[in-house]
Amino acid sequence: SLRVLDNWDNSGVGISANAGLLYRPTQVLRFGLAIDLPQVYSFTQNWDTEMVASRSSVNQIISIAEGYGLLYQWSMMTAPKLKSGLTLVGGRLGLITLSHTYIPHSFAFALSREERYLNSIVDEELNDQHTLAVGSELRLGPITLRAGGGYTNPFQDGHDAQWRRSLG
């Protein structure tokens, strides 16, 4: 028989920051702006393999082999997200929110030398992304009804626009 045992060690670390501003000119109107700054990630992957060949007829291990994979490291940066929104508040009755998110995918890129070839692929395959959404909430005593919908433009080659809706 042959037994193969792969031991994988994957780890990563990342950093991100967000900032936002909320302006309420009246009791029923709120404007919001936010930015999710690009997230920077660093990944490390390492593995080793052990193979054991044994023979049951002699109840003995014939051969043991150990191999070590290459230590592989890479890093990347995602695109920032620019968000804006408008909320109309109807007191205790409910609210309606409109929002827009803009993601310029051309800002995302691989930082490590071995993966820089991916940058041109990202630039060719991804366009700027716009997501528009609307959500509402209606409070009827102990019952709250929520509904929403959204649209995302076809930002990836070969994929159509995405529509979402919810009711709860």
Buried (B, 14 or more C-beta within 10 A) or exposed (E): EEEEEEEEEEEEEEEEEEEEEEEEEEEEEBEBEBBBBBBBBBBBBBBEBEBBEBEEEEEEEEEEEEEEBEEEBBBBBBBBBBBEBBBBBEEEEBBBBBBEBBBBBEEBBBBBEEEEEBBEEBEEBBBEBEBEBBBBBBBEEEEEEEBBBBEBBEBBEEEEEEEEEEEE
